Amino acid sequence: MYKRILVPTDGAERAALALETALGLARLGGGSIVGVHACAPMILAPDPAVVEDPARGAWRRERVQLAQDALDYVMRRAREASVPATTELSRLDRPWEAVIQAARDHGCDLVVMAAHGRQGLVARLLGSETQKVLTHSAIPVLVVR
């Protein structure tokens, strides 16, 4: 069974489904989970040399709060499920790279993540973070839809 499972989260409902799957697997195998949220460095810390307008500052604070809320939800659900958990707020710009790096850093043996199911032109233009993780990951990835 899997001993350490990485669960990327963006706070969306689909991410909650992936979390529940990961918690179930961790509980079955006596493992733990690691929740990760990618938040670009420019969102986490403004450039001190630049005077920031109030609207941008408010937007930045809201983004950081949403990220923290998503990670707090992971910890709350893990406690409720009696599954050991840790979380990380990644400072990498690209979410797929944050997922792979966090899996490496935490010694994870499985990634459980959601797919948003975008199709057509939107999927081609935006790309798929899930697809990028599947392509570049050295460990198994379970996609929840």
KOLLOSE-625443 format. One record per residue: residue number from 1; residue in one letter; x, y, z of N, C-alpha, C in turn. Coordinates in steps of 0.1 Angstrom, whole numbers, plus 5000, padded with zeros to 4 digits. Layout:
// residues N
  num  residuo    nx    ny    nz   cax   cay   caz    cx    cy    cz
  NUM        A     X     Y     Z     X     Y     Z     X     Y     Z
...
***
This chain:
// residues 145
  num  residuo    nx    ny    nz   cax   cay   caz    cx    cy    cz
    1        M  5008  4988  5000  5000  5000  5000  5009  5013  5000
    2        Y  5002  5024  4998  5009  5036  4997  5011  5042  5011
    3        K  5023  5047  5014  5026  5052  5027  5025  5067  5028
    4        R  5028  5074  5018  5027  5089  5018  5021  5093  5005
    5        I  5010  5100  5006  5002  5103  4994  5001  5118  4993
    6        L  5005  5124  4981  5004  5138  4978  4991  5141  4972
    7        V  4985  5152  4978  4972  5157  4973  4973  5171  4969
    8        P  4974  5175  4957  4974  5189  4953  4959  5195  4955
    9        T  4958  5207  4959  4945  5213  4961  4945  5227  4956
   10        D  4934  5231  4950  4932  5245  4947  4920  5250  4954
   11        G  4914  5242  4962  4902  5246  4970  4889  5243  4962
   12        A  4890  5238  4950  4878  5235  4942  4871  5222  4947
   13        E  4859  5220  4943  4851  5208  4947  4858  5196  4942
   14        R  4863  5196  4930  4870  5184  4925  4882  5180  4933
   15        A  4889  5190  4938  4901  5187  4947  4896  5180  4960
   16        A  4884  5184  4965  4879  5177  4977  4876  5163  4974
   17        L  4872  5159  4962  4869  5145  4959  4883  5138  4958
   18        A  4893  5144  4953  4906  5137  4953  4911  5136  4967
   19        L  4909  5145  4976  4913  5144  4990  4906  5133  4997
   20        E  4893  5131  4994  4886  5120  5001  4891  5107  4996
   21        T  4895  5106  4983  4901  5093  4978  4914  5091  4985
   22        A  4922  5101  4986  4935  5100  4992  4934  5096  5007
   23        L  4925  5102  5014  4923  5099  5028  4919  5084  5029
   24        G  4910  5079  5021  4906  5065  5021  4917  5056  5019
   25        L  4926  5059  5009  4937  5050  5006  4947  5051  5018
   26        A  4950  5062  5023  4959  5064  5035  4954  5056  5047
   27        R  4941  5057  5049  4935  5050  5061  4937  5035  5059
   28        L  4934  5030  5047  4935  5016  5044  4949  5010  5046
   29        G  4959  5018  5042  4973  5014  5043  4981  5019  5054
   30        G  4974  5026  5063  4982  5031  5075  4992  5042  5071
   31        G  4988  5049  5060  4997  5060  5055  4994  5074  5059
   32        S  5000  5083  5053  4997  5098  5056  4995  5105  5043
   33        I  4991  5117  5044  4989  5126  5032  4997  5139  5034
   34        V  5000  5144  5022  5007  5157  5021  4998  5166  5012
   35        G  4993  5177  5017  4985  5186  5008  4994  5197  5003
   36        V  4993  5200  4991  5001  5211  4985  4992  5220  4977
   37        H  4996  5233  4978  4989  5243  4969  5000  5252  4963
   38        A  4999  5254  4950  5009  5262  4943  5005  5276  4943
   39        C  5013  5285  4948  5010  5300  4948  5022  5307  4943
   40        A  5022  5313  4932  5033  5320  4926  5040  5330  4936
   41        P  5053  5330  4935  5060  5340  4944  5056  5354  4943
   42        M  5052  5359  4932  5047  5372  4930  5034  5375  4938
   43        I  5027  5364  4941  5014  5365  4948  5018  5365  4963
   44        L  5027  5356  4967  5030  5355  4981  5038  5367  4987
   45        A  5047  5373  4979  5055  5384  4984  5056  5394  4973
   46        P  5051  5406  4975  5052  5416  4965  5067  5421  4964
   47        D  5070  5427  4952  5083  5432  4950  5085  5445  4959
   48        P  5094  5445  4968  5095  5456  4978  5100  5469  4971
   49        A  5105  5468  4959  5110  5480  4951  5098  5487  4944
   50        V  5087  5480  4943  5075  5485  4936  5064  5490  4945
   51        V  5059  5502  4943  5048  5507  4951  5035  5500  4945
   52        E  5028  5493  4953  5017  5485  4949  5004  5493  4951
   53        D  4995  5492  4941  4982  5499  4943  4974  5491  4952
   54        P  4964  5497  4959  4956  5490  4969  4948  5479  4963
   55        A  4943  5480  4951  4935  5469  4945  4943  5457  4943
   56        R  4955  5458  4939  4964  5447  4937  4968  5441  4950
   57        G  4970  5449  4960  4973  5444  4973  4962  5436  4979
   58        A  4950  5440  4977  4938  5433  4982  4937  5420  4974
   59        W  4939  5420  4961  4938  5408  4953  4949  5398  4958
   60        R  4961  5403  4961  4972  5394  4965  4968  5388  4979
   61        R  4963  5396  4988  4959  5390  5001  4948  5380  5000
   62        E  4938  5382  4991  4928  5373  4989  4933  5360  4983
   63        R  4942  5360  4974  4948  5348  4968  4955  5340  4979
   64        V  4963  5346  4987  4970  5339  4998  4960  5333  5007
   65        Q  4950  5341  5011  4940  5335  5020  4932  5323  5014
   66        L  4929  5324  5001  4923  5312  4995  4932  5300  4995
   67        A  4945  5302  4993  4954  5291  4993  4955  5285  5007
   68        Q  4956  5294  5017  4956  5289  5031  4943  5282  5035
   69        D  4932  5287  5031  4919  5280  5033  4919  5266  5028
   70        A  4924  5265  5015  4924  5251  5009  4933  5242  5017
   71        L  4945  5247  5022  4953  5238  5030  4947  5235  5043
   72        D  4941  5245  5049  4934  5243  5062  4923  5232  5061
   73        Y  4916  5232  5050  4906  5222  5047  4912  5208  5047
   74        V  4924  5207  5040  4931  5194  5040  4934  5189  5054
   75        M  4939  5198  5062  4943  5194  5076  4930  5190  5084
   76        R  4920  5198  5082  4907  5195  5090  4902  5181  5086
   77        R  4901  5179  5073  4895  5166  5069  4904  5154  5073
   78        A  4918  5156  5073  4927  5146  5077  4925  5143  5092
   79        R  4924  5153  5100  4921  5151  5115  4908  5144  5117
   80        E  4898  5147  5110  4885  5141  5111  4886  5126  5107
   81        A  4894  5123  5097  4896  5109  5092  4907  5102  5100
   82        S  4913  5108  5110  4924  5102  5118  4936  5098  5109
   83        V  4939  5106  5099  4950  5103  5090  4961  5114  5092
   84        P  4973  5110  5095  4984  5120  5097  4986  5128  5084
   85        A  4988  5141  5086  4989  5150  5074  4998  5162  5076
   86        T  5004  5166  5066  5011  5179  5066  5007  5186  5053
   87        T  5010  5199  5053  5007  5207  5041  5019  5216  5037
   88        E  5018  5221  5025  5029  5229  5020  5023  5240  5010
   89        L  5026  5252  5012  5023  5263  5002  5035  5265  4994
   90        S  5035  5259  4982  5046  5260  4973  5047  5274  4966
   91        R  5060  5278  4964  5063  5291  4958  5066  5289  4943
   92        L  5064  5278  4937  5067  5276  4923  5056  5282  4915
   93        D  5060  5288  4903  5050  5294  4894  5040  5284  4888
   94        R  5046  5273  4884  5037  5263  4876  5032  5252  4886
   95        P  5019  5251  4887  5014  5241  4896  5019  5226  4894
   96        W  5020  5222  4881  5025  5209  4879  5039  5207  4884
   97        E  5048  5217  4883  5061  5216  4888  5061  5215  4904
   98        A  5052  5223  4909  5050  5223  4924  5046  5209  4929
   99        V  5037  5203  4922  5033  5189  4925  5044  5179  4925
  100        I  5051  5179  4914  5063  5170  4913  5074  5173  4923
  101        Q  5077  5185  4925  5087  5189  4935  5083  5185  4949
  102        A  5070  5187  4953  5065  5184  4966  5065  5169  4968
  103        A  5062  5161  4958  5062  5147  4959  5076  5142  4961
  104        R  5086  5148  4954  5100  5144  4957  5104  5148  4971
  105        D  5102  5161  4974  5106  5166  4987  5101  5158  4999
  106        H  5088  5153  4998  5082  5146  5009  5082  5131  5008
  107        G  5089  5126  4998  5091  5111  4996  5077  5104  4994
  108        C  5069  5111  4986  5056  5105  4984  5057  5093  4974
  109        D  5048  5084  4975  5048  5072  4966  5035  5072  4958
  110        L  5027  5082  4959  5015  5083  4950  5010  5098  4950
  111        V  5005  5102  4939  4998  5115  4938  4984  5112  4935
  112        V  4975  5118  4942  4961  5117  4939  4956  5131  4936
  113        M  4951  5133  4924  4947  5147  4920  4935  5147  4912
  114        A  4928  5158  4911  4916  5160  4904  4919  5164  4889
  115        A  4910  5161  4880  4910  5166  4867  4898  5174  4865
  116        H  4900  5186  4860  4888  5195  4858  4880  5192  4846
  117        G  4885  5183  4837  4877  5179  4826  4875  5189  4815
  118        R  4884  5199  4814  4882  5208  4803  4884  5201  4789
  119        Q  4877  5205  4779  4878  5199  4766  4879  5209  4755
  120        G  4882  5204  4744  4883  5213  4732  4893  5224  4732
  121        L  4890  5235  4727  4899  5246  4725  4904  5251  4739
  122        V  4895  5252  4749  4899  5256  4762  4910  5248  4768
  123        A  4909  5235  4766  4919  5225  4771  4932  5227  4764
  124        R  4931  5230  4751  4944  5232  4743  4950  5245  4747
  125        L  4943  5255  4749  4949  5268  4752  4954  5269  4766
  126        L  4947  5264  4776  4951  5264  4789  4961  5253  4793
  127        G  4960  5242  4786  4968  5231  4790  4961  5224  4802
  128        S  4967  5213  4806  4962  5206  4817  4973  5203  4827
  129        E  4971  5209  4839  4982  5206  4850  4982  5191  4853
  130        T  4971  5185  4853  4970  5170  4855  4978  5163  4844
  131        Q  4976  5167  4832  4983  5160  4821  4998  5162  4822
  132        K  5002  5174  4826  5016  5177  4828  5022  5168  4839
  133        V  5015  5167  4850  5019  5158  4861  5021  5144  4856
  134        L  5010  5139  4849  5011  5125  4844  5023  5123  4835
  135        T  5026  5133  4827  5037  5132  4817  5051  5132  4824
  136        H  5052  5140  4835  5065  5142  4841  5068  5135  4854
  137        S  5058  5129  4860  5059  5123  4873  5066  5109  4872
  138        A  5075  5107  4882  5082  5094  4883  5075  5084  4892
  139        I  5064  5089  4898  5056  5080  4907  5042  5079  4902
  140        P  5035  5069  4906  5021  5068  4901  5012  5080  4904
  141        V  5003  5082  4895  4993  5093  4897  4979  5088  4895
  142        L  4971  5090  4905  4957  5086  4904  4949  5098  4901
  143        V  4941  5098  4890  4933  5110  4886  4919  5107  4890
  144        V  4913  5116  4897  4899  5115  4902  4891  5125  4894
  145        R  4880  5120  4888  4871  5129  4880  4857  5128  4885
***
